[in-house]
Amino acid sequence: MMESDKELSAMVQELWDNDTNRLKPGQDYRISLQGKAGDSMAFDYNDAAGYPLFTFVDENIFKKETFLAFISLLDNYVSDTGEPEIVTPEEVTENHKFLDSIIQTPTMKLAHKYLVEKQLSPKDDTQFKEQLYRIWFELYARRGSSRPDSSGFEHVFVGETRGGRTVIGFHNWIQLYLQEKLGHIDYKGYSVNANSPQPDENKHILALQFSWKEGIKPKGSIFIGVSPEFEFALYTLCFLTSPNERVKVQFSFYDVEIVCHHYNQKHIGTTYPVCNMKGMNI
């Protein structure tokens, strides 16, 4: 059993406590879990949910600066891996605007301070932004492609398709909600295994199965209701502090393994939460 990283857990707890833009379940948004999804290992993709996952989201939240800047980035990508990405000057400006907005938030300021203390990030805000840009937005060639067709941001927050049939990445609740609202997402049910807690509509982490466009995501795991800056801060911390590709953290009610695959040690390949049992809280 992997031991939780106590120092990193304390830091993540601080991020959580300072995530002032986090939504409240049942108040700012509501989800409907419905049935348990089929076994992804057995290629069972029968639909166990007749209705959408999200039954309500207070979209006034999306008018907040970091949400607004984040949402503006979601339509900047071609989902098919193998299709080279063309980044326009306007998109570069949107990327920088997003980074400008999040580095001013309490969560990113805490993460930055911690990384400077660990000598993992430059103290200067402009240089820190350059580091974040390289980690998240610089393009690279994903497996099977000879040309730059992916980035950490696209994979984790927007989602990609491989061969048109399989959804890869796509670990963000805002993108999930917006795509479901457009009719591009078919939620198929929640996922559980022997080591995971029963899902709860009032908890902020969910494992699920869904289809997107023509592809299937057999099993995905996402935070729900958290702010873009919380996820950005958390995943950047895990990427820069942990040489391992899995790190266990405990915060609030959650016992979570953060999976964070590096690409050439320079970029994020993928990153997402996996919820484990923790006492009787979950």
C-alpha positions as CSV (number, residue, x, y, z in Angstrom):
1,M,0.0,0.0,0.0
2,M,1.4,3.4,-1.0
3,E,2.1,5.7,2.0
4,S,0.6,9.2,1.6
5,D,3.0,12.0,1.2
6,K,2.5,14.0,4.5
7,E,4.2,17.2,3.4
8,L,2.5,17.2,0.0
9,S,-0.8,16.3,1.7
10,A,-0.5,19.3,4.0
11,M,0.2,21.5,1.0
12,V,-2.8,20.1,-0.9
13,Q,-5.0,20.7,2.2
14,E,-3.9,24.4,2.0
15,L,-4.8,24.5,-1.7
16,W,-8.2,23.0,-0.9
17,D,-8.9,25.4,2.0
18,N,-8.0,28.4,-0.2
19,D,-10.0,27.3,-3.3
20,T,-12.5,30.1,-2.9
21,N,-14.0,29.5,-6.3
22,R,-15.0,25.9,-5.6
23,L,-18.7,25.1,-6.1
24,K,-20.9,23.7,-3.4
25,P,-22.6,20.3,-4.3
26,G,-26.4,20.5,-4.1
27,Q,-26.3,24.3,-4.2
28,D,-24.1,25.5,-7.1
29,Y,-24.5,22.2,-9.0
30,R,-26.2,18.9,-8.8
31,I,-25.4,15.5,-10.4
32,S,-27.4,12.3,-10.9
33,L,-25.2,9.2,-10.5
34,Q,-27.9,6.7,-11.6
35,G,-26.5,3.2,-12.4
36,K,-23.1,1.5,-12.1
37,A,-21.2,1.4,-15.5
38,G,-20.3,-1.9,-17.1
39,D,-16.9,-3.5,-16.6
40,S,-14.4,-1.7,-18.8
41,M,-12.1,-4.7,-18.7
42,A,-14.8,-6.8,-20.2
43,F,-15.6,-4.1,-22.8
44,D,-19.1,-3.8,-21.3
45,Y,-20.3,-0.3,-22.4
46,N,-24.0,-0.8,-21.8
47,D,-25.7,2.4,-20.8
48,A,-26.6,2.3,-17.0
49,A,-27.7,6.0,-17.0
50,G,-30.7,7.1,-19.0
51,Y,-30.2,10.8,-18.1
52,P,-27.3,13.3,-18.1
53,L,-24.8,13.4,-15.2
54,F,-25.4,17.1,-14.5
55,T,-28.9,18.1,-13.6
56,F,-28.0,21.7,-12.7
57,V,-25.0,24.0,-12.8
58,D,-25.2,27.7,-11.7
59,E,-23.5,29.1,-14.8
60,N,-23.0,32.5,-13.1
61,I,-19.9,30.8,-11.7
62,F,-18.5,30.7,-15.3
63,K,-18.4,34.5,-15.4
64,K,-15.6,34.5,-12.8
65,E,-12.3,35.5,-14.3
66,T,-10.4,32.1,-14.1
67,F,-13.5,30.1,-15.3
68,L,-14.0,32.5,-18.2
69,A,-10.4,32.4,-19.3
70,F,-10.3,28.6,-18.9
71,I,-13.5,28.1,-21.0
72,S,-12.1,30.2,-23.8
73,L,-9.3,27.6,-24.3
74,L,-11.6,24.6,-24.7
75,D,-12.3,25.2,-28.4
76,N,-8.7,25.7,-29.4
77,Y,-7.9,22.0,-30.2
78,V,-8.5,19.2,-32.7
79,S,-9.4,16.2,-30.7
80,D,-7.9,13.5,-33.0
81,T,-4.4,12.5,-32.0
82,G,-2.3,12.3,-35.2
83,E,-3.8,15.6,-36.4
84,P,-1.1,18.3,-36.0
85,E,-2.3,21.2,-33.8
86,I,-2.0,24.7,-35.3
87,V,-1.7,27.3,-32.6
88,T,-2.8,30.8,-33.7
89,P,-1.5,34.0,-32.2
90,E,-5.0,34.5,-30.8
91,E,-4.8,31.2,-29.0
92,V,-1.4,32.0,-27.6
93,T,-2.9,35.2,-26.2
94,E,-5.7,33.2,-24.6
95,N,-3.2,30.8,-23.0
96,H,-1.3,33.7,-21.5
97,K,-4.5,35.4,-20.3
98,F,-5.5,32.2,-18.5
99,L,-2.1,31.9,-16.8
100,D,-2.2,35.6,-15.9
101,S,-5.6,35.0,-14.2
102,I,-4.7,31.9,-12.3
103,I,-1.3,33.0,-10.9
104,Q,-3.2,35.8,-9.1
105,T,-5.4,33.3,-7.2
106,P,-4.7,32.2,-3.6
107,T,-4.3,28.5,-4.6
108,M,-1.6,29.3,-7.3
109,K,0.2,31.7,-5.1
110,L,0.5,29.0,-2.4
111,A,1.7,26.5,-4.9
112,H,4.2,29.0,-6.4
113,K,5.6,29.9,-2.9
114,Y,6.0,26.2,-2.1
115,L,7.7,25.4,-5.4
116,V,10.1,28.4,-4.9
117,E,11.0,27.1,-1.4
118,K,11.8,23.7,-2.9
119,Q,13.9,25.4,-5.6
120,L,11.7,23.8,-8.3
121,S,10.3,27.0,-9.7
122,P,11.6,30.6,-10.3
123,K,10.4,33.3,-7.9
124,D,9.8,35.8,-10.7
125,D,6.1,35.6,-11.8
126,T,7.0,36.0,-15.5
127,Q,9.5,33.2,-15.4
128,F,7.1,31.0,-13.4
129,K,4.5,31.6,-16.1
130,E,7.0,30.5,-18.8
131,Q,7.6,27.3,-16.8
132,L,3.8,26.7,-16.6
133,Y,3.5,27.4,-20.3
134,R,6.1,24.8,-21.1
135,I,4.7,22.2,-18.8
136,W,1.1,22.6,-20.0
137,F,0.9,24.3,-23.4
138,E,4.0,23.4,-25.4
139,L,3.0,20.9,-28.1
140,Y,4.6,17.4,-28.4
141,A,4.0,14.3,-30.6
142,R,1.8,11.8,-28.7
143,R,2.4,8.1,-29.3
144,G,2.0,7.1,-33.0
145,S,2.4,10.6,-34.3
146,S,5.4,12.1,-36.0
147,R,4.2,15.7,-35.6
148,P,3.2,17.8,-32.6
149,D,-0.4,16.9,-32.0
150,S,-0.9,17.2,-28.3
151,S,-0.2,19.1,-25.1
152,G,-0.7,18.5,-21.4
153,F,-3.6,21.0,-21.3
154,E,-5.4,19.5,-24.3
155,H,-5.1,15.9,-23.0
156,V,-6.1,16.5,-19.4
157,F,-8.6,19.3,-19.6
158,V,-10.1,19.1,-23.1
159,G,-9.8,15.4,-24.1
160,E,-8.6,13.6,-27.2
161,T,-9.6,10.7,-29.4
162,R,-7.5,8.0,-30.7
163,G,-8.5,6.3,-34.0
164,G,-11.9,8.0,-33.6
165,R,-13.0,5.1,-31.2
166,T,-11.3,5.7,-27.9
167,V,-11.4,8.8,-25.7
168,I,-8.1,9.5,-23.9
169,G,-7.5,12.1,-21.3
170,F,-10.6,14.3,-20.6
171,H,-10.4,14.7,-16.9
172,N,-12.2,18.0,-16.4
173,W,-15.7,18.5,-15.1
174,I,-16.3,21.9,-16.8
175,Q,-15.5,20.4,-20.2
176,L,-17.7,17.4,-19.4
177,Y,-20.6,19.6,-18.4
178,L,-20.3,21.9,-21.4
179,Q,-20.0,19.0,-23.9
180,E,-22.9,17.1,-22.2
181,K,-25.0,20.3,-22.6
182,L,-24.2,20.3,-26.3
183,G,-25.3,16.7,-26.6
184,H,-21.8,15.4,-27.4
185,I,-21.4,13.4,-24.1
186,D,-23.5,10.3,-23.2
187,Y,-22.9,9.5,-19.5
188,K,-23.1,5.8,-19.0
189,G,-22.8,5.4,-15.2
190,Y,-20.3,5.6,-12.4
191,S,-17.4,3.2,-11.9
192,V,-16.3,1.4,-8.7
193,N,-13.9,-1.3,-7.8
194,A,-12.9,-3.2,-4.6
195,N,-10.5,-0.4,-3.5
196,S,-12.7,2.6,-4.3
197,P,-15.5,4.1,-2.1
198,Q,-19.1,4.1,-3.2
199,P,-19.7,7.3,-5.2
200,D,-21.6,10.1,-3.6
201,E,-23.4,13.0,-5.3
202,N,-22.0,15.4,-2.6
203,K,-18.4,14.4,-3.1
204,H,-16.0,16.2,-5.4
205,I,-14.4,13.1,-7.0
206,L,-16.0,10.7,-9.4
207,A,-15.0,7.7,-11.6
208,L,-17.3,7.3,-14.5
209,Q,-17.8,5.9,-18.0
210,F,-19.0,8.0,-21.0
211,S,-18.9,8.4,-24.7
212,W,-17.8,11.5,-26.5
213,K,-18.5,12.2,-30.1
214,E,-17.9,8.7,-31.6
215,G,-15.5,7.4,-29.0
216,I,-15.8,5.7,-25.6
217,K,-14.0,6.5,-22.3
218,P,-14.2,3.1,-20.6
219,K,-13.2,4.6,-17.3
220,G,-12.3,8.1,-16.3
221,S,-11.7,9.9,-13.1
222,I,-12.4,13.6,-12.4
223,F,-12.7,16.2,-9.7
224,I,-16.2,17.8,-9.8
225,G,-17.0,21.4,-8.8
226,V,-13.4,22.5,-8.1
227,S,-11.9,25.6,-9.7
228,P,-9.5,25.5,-12.7
229,E,-6.8,27.1,-10.5
230,F,-7.1,24.3,-7.9
231,E,-6.5,21.6,-10.5
232,F,-3.8,23.5,-12.2
233,A,-2.0,24.1,-8.9
234,L,-2.4,20.5,-7.7
235,Y,-1.3,18.8,-10.9
236,T,1.7,21.2,-11.3
237,L,2.8,20.5,-7.7
238,C,2.6,16.8,-8.3
239,F,4.5,17.0,-11.6
240,L,7.3,19.1,-10.2
241,T,7.7,17.6,-6.8
242,S,7.3,13.9,-7.4
243,P,9.7,11.8,-9.5
244,N,7.2,9.0,-9.2
245,E,4.2,8.9,-11.5
246,R,1.8,8.3,-8.7
247,V,1.7,10.2,-5.4
248,K,-0.8,9.7,-2.6
249,V,-2.3,12.6,-0.8
250,Q,-4.9,13.0,2.0
251,F,-7.0,16.1,2.3
252,S,-10.5,17.0,3.5
253,F,-12.5,13.8,3.3
254,Y,-10.4,12.4,0.5
255,D,-7.6,9.8,0.2
256,V,-6.5,10.3,-3.3
257,E,-3.8,9.0,-5.6
258,I,-2.7,11.5,-8.2
259,V,-1.5,9.8,-11.3
260,C,0.9,12.1,-13.2
261,H,2.7,10.8,-16.2
262,H,5.6,12.9,-17.5
263,Y,6.4,13.3,-21.2
264,N,10.2,13.7,-21.7
265,Q,10.4,15.1,-18.1
266,K,9.3,18.5,-19.6
267,H,5.6,18.2,-20.2
268,I,2.6,16.6,-18.5
269,G,1.5,13.5,-20.5
270,T,-1.6,12.9,-18.4
271,T,-2.7,13.5,-14.8
272,Y,-5.9,12.7,-12.9
273,P,-7.2,11.7,-9.4
274,V,-7.9,8.1,-8.2
275,C,-10.1,8.0,-5.1
276,N,-9.3,5.3,-2.4
277,M,-11.0,4.2,0.8
278,K,-10.4,6.4,3.8
279,G,-12.1,5.5,7.1
280,M,-15.9,6.0,7.2
281,N,-15.9,9.4,5.6
282,I,-16.5,8.3,2.1
